Amino acid sequence: MPLDSLSGVIDRYSWKARIRPVILALLPIIALTLAAAPALAHGNGEWLLVLLAGAVLLAEPLGRARGKQLESSLFADWGGKPTVQLLRYSGPMSETQLTYLRTRVQELVGPLLPLPSAAEEAADPVKADEVYETASAVLRARARALPGTRVLADQDSEYGFRRNALGLRSWAVAISLVALLGMTGIAVWTGASGESVNGAAFVLWPVLIIGDLGLLAFWFRVVRPTWVEEAAWEYARQLYETAGLSGA
């Protein structure tokens, strides 16, 4: 399947949230391959497009599965989903903000799903969270039906990307380390063996090694639970802004 036809199979969210983290994790393998055989960088290799298209299709479910495995533990560490926390009396909203938000949410979800009072929430916080989760699900469905929700969709895919990247972090670090050792070994072995190397290879190897080190820094320094949490809160706020302030 040519790459330009994949857009009809994989939607925007899947590209950004599920496939991109897998591609980032696999980039060191490509770098190692080019270090071992620099001529591949200058070849046509149309068959590589077919392999890449297949890899992209396989990456979509892998990227989601790894992130979903982490999600419940992340929510537990954060004290619950941000979309739920924003509706709690014990949540981060000020009294004025919470009163307005809960009033609008109640108007939108209707009388069949009454939001718990402060006393009810304190008496049974688990049941209260179930109601808040249901309410946020109603708002998500509502938001998807509204025009002009690209910002919300972008926030959703950004959260998905970060969550799935965190799920792949251990694999990605291992791949990067193996590739780094491999590229270094190739350079050392080539120099020790006295094998002639063209100028392009001498330029390519340092570039690939620096790129791999950059990816390692990304996985070590950036991809952390707090990085994912930031995106989750941004999505929660955008959800209520989009669904709650766009009219009843």
C-alpha positions, -999 to +999 in steps of 0.1 A: +000+000+000+016+033-010+021+059+017-002+085+001-032+061+004-027+055+041-046+087+049-078+069+038-072+041+063-058+059+094-074+091+108-057+122+120-059+111+157-042+077+150-014+094+130-005+118+158-014+098+189-007+062+181+017+061+151+040+090+158+053+076+192+060+042+176+079+058+147+100+079+171+108+047+190+119+029+159+139+057+143+172+044+159+168+012+140+166+031+107+197+051+118+216+019+126+206+004+093+219+035+075+251+034+095+257-002+085+249+004+049+251+041+040+243+034+004+207+028+014+203+065+020+209+071-017+189+042-032+154+042-046+142+012-026+105+014-036+101-018-017+109+002+015+078+022+010+057-010+011+074-021+042+070+013+058+033+013+050+029-021+066+048-010+097+026+021+100-005+000+100+009-023+126+021+006+147-014+020+152-027-007+176+007-011+192+009+026+201-026+026+217-022-007+236+010+004+254-004+037+264-037+022+276-019-002+299-006+028+318-037+050+319-055+036+350-023+039+371-017+074+359-052+085+368-048+069+403-015+088+408-031+120+398-062+116+421-085+107+392-092+119+357-088+156+353-123+158+337-137+142+369-116+163+393-128+196+377-164+187+388-155+177+424-162+200+453-128+189+465-112+196+431-090+225+420-117+250+409-126+280+430-161+282+444-173+307+418-158+287+389-171+254+402-206+268+407-208+281+372-192+250+357-215+226+375-246+247+366-237+246+329-229+209+330-261+201+347-280+220+321-262+201+293-266+166+307-302+171+318-322+161+349-318+124+343-282+127+356-282+149+387-248+159+399-241+150+435-242+177+462-212+185+484-227+163+511-234+134+487-199+136+473-183+135+507-205+106+518-198+084+487-169+098+466-167+067+444-204+070+434-199+107+428-170+101+405-191+077+385-216+104+379-189+129+370-173+104+346-207+098+330-213+136+327-179+141+311-187+113+286-219+130+276-199+162+271-174+145+250-201+131+227-217+166+226-183+182+218-177+159+188-210+170+173-202+207+175-186+226+147-152+241+151-138+216+176-104+213+160-087+227+192-103+200+213-094+173+189-058+186+188-057+185+226-071+150+226-045+137+202-017+155+221-027+137+252-029+104+234+006+110+219+021+117+253+004+088+270+014+064+243+049+077+242+052+071+280+039+035+274+066+029+248+094+047+268+112+016+281+112+000+247+123+032+230+152+037+254+164+001+249+162+005+211+181+038+212+208+023+234+212-008+212+214+014+181+239+038+197+262+009+207+257-006+172+266+026+154+296+032+177+307-004+171+305+000+134+326+032+134+352+016+157+354-016+137+357+002+104+385+023+117+403-006+133+400-028+102+415-002+079+386-005+055+382+024+032+353+047+039+340+074+017+335+109+029+297+106+030+299+079+056+322+100+078+295+128+077+266+104+081+278+085+112+282+115+135+249+129+124+231+096+131+248+092+165+239+128+175+204+122+164+202+090+185+215+109+215+189+135+210+162+109+210+176+093+242+174+128+258+138+131+247+128+097+261+147+103+294+141+139+301+108+148+284+086+116+284+075+115+321+041+111+338+041+149+346+044+156+308+014+134+302-006+150+331-001+185+316-018+174+284-046+156+303-054+188+322-053+209+290-077+185+274-101+185+304-103+223+304-108+225+267-135+199+269-156+219+293-149+251+275-159+237+242-190+217+253-201+240+282-197+274+266-210+267+231-247+270+240-272+246+252 
